[in-house]
Amino acid sequence: EKIEESREFAADVQQSLHSGLSAKNPGIRNRGVKKAPFIVLIGANMPSILAEISFVSNPGDEHRLETSEYRQRIADSLYHGIAKYVDGLSGVKMASKLDKTAGQ
């Protein structure tokens, strides 16, 4: 059961990451969702995923990661993917995004 839930969760996050990041960087490929027995996820009693965002060994990714705008788009895309998954669950509410000035 958790495997299928995790697959749905991963698909929502992957779709959000790809659409959010490729909007301003059309060359970004959608590498899809992969399945593997990652040690850090084994035994989790809730849906769990690992998100590979970029490759620091890739000069293009490295350059994009240097900009705060790109890192913010990553954060926003992750949030939207998580929110989409949570919205599909019954009886679970997602916290709203914090004001950017909160905590400063």
N, C-alpha and C positions, 0 to 999 in steps of 0.2 A: 504493500500500500504506500509506504513512504517513498519507494523508488518512483512510482508513477507520479506522486505529488511533487517530488523533487524534479522530475522531468518537465512537468508543467511549469513549475517555478522557474527553472532554467530557461525554458522557451520564452517566457514573458520577459525575463531580464535580458536575454540575448537579443530579442527583437527590439527592445527599447534601447539597448546599447548601440546596436547597429544603426537604427534610424536616427538616434540622437547624435551619433558621432559622424556618420557619413553625410549628414545634411550639409556640413561645411567642408567635409573632406571626402569627396566622392570616390576616391581611390581605396577607401577602407573596405576590405572584403568581409563578408559575413562568413565566418568559419563554422557556423552552426553550433549545435549542442553535442558534446561528446559524452560518452559514458565510460567510466573506469572506476575501479575500486580504490578510490583515494583513501589513504589511511586516516586522514583528518576527518573524513565524513562517515567512516564506518562506525556503527553503533549509535548514530544520532537518532533520537526518537522524535524528530520533527523533520519536515522537508529541509534539505540542505543542498547548497551548491557552492562551487568555486567559480569565480569569474576571472578569466584572463583578459585583462584590459588592453595591454600593449606589450610590445617586446622591446626592452631597453637596448637589445642588441641590434635593433632595426633603426638606422639613422633617422628615418622619417618619423617613427614613433617617438624616438628620443627627443627630436626637435619639438614635436607637438606637446609632449609631456612637460617641456620647459615653460609652457605658457599657462598662466592661471585660468584663462578662458577655457582651454581644452580640459584642464583638470575639473573645472566647474561643470562642464558639459558631461563629463564622466559621472560626477556625483549626481547631477540631475537625472541622467539616464538610468543610473542604478535605482534612484528613488522611484522614478516612474515605473520601472519594471517590477519593483517590489510592490508598489501600490496597486498595479494592475492585478498581480497575483492575489494580494490580500482582498481586493474588491470582489474577487471571484469566490471567496470563502464566505460561508454564512455565519453571521454572528460575530465577525471580527471587524474592528474599526482600525483604520490606519491613522496614525498621528499626522497632522498637517505639517507641511514644511515650515521650518522655523524662519522667522524674520531674519534677514541677513545681518541685522545689527544685534541680534540676540547674542549674549555672551561676550560682547566686546566691551 
